[in-house]
Amino acid sequence: MKLPLCPYCGARFLYPDVKRSMGAKTGTCPHCGKRFRISAGRGLAALLPAALLVLFGVDWFLLCIPDMNLLYLLAVTAAGVAAAYFLIPYTVRYRPL
């Protein structure tokens, strides 16, 4: 997983730029000025189930500890959900029009 590149000139986009463009269908490269299509298909479809499986495994392991409390389990789960949320821009791809 990596941040997307411009399909025409190969310029790398920064995390905030990708995050802002996620809701749009098309975008424009600031370097070459050409338009491209924005898609988040297979990467996002793989990230979400993988994150759920990892969180399920971690929570299952933590439940086996005798003195584990619910607050700690919720904190670990919230941290995992936040990590998956921040990885979403890495699944975006830019394709030529």
C-alpha positions as CSV (number, residue, x, y, z in Angstrom):
1,M,0.0,0.0,0.0
2,K,1.3,3.4,-1.0
3,L,-0.1,6.8,-1.8
4,P,-1.3,7.2,-5.4
5,L,0.8,8.6,-8.3
6,C,-0.4,10.7,-11.2
7,P,-1.0,8.3,-14.0
8,Y,0.5,10.7,-16.5
9,C,3.6,12.3,-15.0
10,G,4.2,10.0,-12.0
11,A,4.0,12.8,-9.3
12,R,3.3,11.5,-5.8
13,F,0.4,13.1,-3.9
14,L,0.6,13.8,-0.2
15,Y,-1.7,12.3,2.4
16,P,-3.8,15.4,3.0
17,D,-4.3,15.9,-0.8
18,V,-5.5,12.3,-1.2
19,K,-7.8,12.6,1.8
20,R,-9.4,15.7,0.4
21,S,-9.9,14.1,-3.1
22,M,-11.5,10.9,-1.9
23,G,-15.1,12.0,-2.3
24,A,-14.5,13.3,-5.9
25,K,-14.8,11.2,-9.0
26,T,-12.1,13.0,-10.9
27,G,-9.1,15.1,-10.1
28,T,-6.4,17.3,-11.7
29,C,-2.7,16.9,-11.3
30,P,-1.1,20.1,-10.0
31,H,2.2,19.3,-11.8
32,C,1.1,18.4,-15.3
33,G,-2.5,19.7,-15.3
34,K,-4.1,16.6,-16.7
35,R,-7.3,15.1,-15.4
36,F,-7.6,11.6,-13.9
37,R,-10.3,9.3,-12.5
38,I,-10.2,8.5,-8.7
39,S,-11.1,5.0,-7.5
40,A,-10.8,3.1,-4.2
41,G,-11.9,-0.3,-5.3
42,R,-9.9,-3.5,-4.4
43,G,-7.6,-1.9,-1.8
44,L,-10.5,-0.7,0.4
45,A,-12.3,-4.0,-0.1
46,A,-9.2,-5.8,1.2
47,L,-8.4,-3.4,4.0
48,L,-11.7,-3.5,5.9
49,P,-12.0,-7.3,6.3
50,A,-8.3,-7.6,7.2
51,A,-8.7,-4.9,9.8
52,L,-11.8,-6.7,11.2
53,L,-10.0,-10.0,11.4
54,V,-6.9,-8.5,13.1
55,L,-9.1,-6.7,15.7
56,F,-11.1,-9.8,16.3
57,G,-8.0,-11.8,16.9
58,V,-6.5,-9.2,19.2
59,D,-9.7,-8.9,21.2
60,W,-10.0,-12.7,21.4
61,F,-6.5,-13.0,22.7
62,L,-7.1,-10.2,25.3
63,L,-10.3,-11.9,26.5
64,C,-8.2,-15.0,27.5
65,I,-6.4,-12.8,30.1
66,P,-8.1,-13.4,33.4
67,D,-8.0,-9.8,34.7
68,M,-8.9,-8.1,31.5
69,N,-11.5,-5.3,31.8
70,L,-14.0,-3.9,29.3
71,L,-12.5,-0.5,29.2
72,Y,-9.1,-1.8,28.1
73,L,-10.8,-3.9,25.4
74,L,-12.7,-0.9,24.1
75,A,-9.5,1.2,24.0
76,V,-7.7,-1.4,22.0
77,T,-10.6,-1.8,19.6
78,A,-10.9,2.0,19.1
79,A,-7.2,2.3,18.4
80,G,-7.5,-0.5,15.8
81,V,-10.5,1.2,14.1
82,A,-8.7,4.5,14.1
83,A,-5.6,2.9,12.5
84,A,-7.8,1.3,9.8
85,Y,-9.5,4.7,9.2
86,F,-6.1,6.5,8.7
87,L,-5.0,3.8,6.2
88,I,-7.9,4.4,3.8
89,P,-6.1,7.0,1.7
90,Y,-3.5,4.4,0.9
91,T,-6.1,2.4,-1.0
92,V,-7.0,5.2,-3.4
93,R,-5.7,4.9,-7.0
94,Y,-5.7,7.4,-9.8
95,R,-6.4,6.1,-13.3
96,P,-6.3,8.0,-16.7
97,L,-9.6,9.2,-18.1
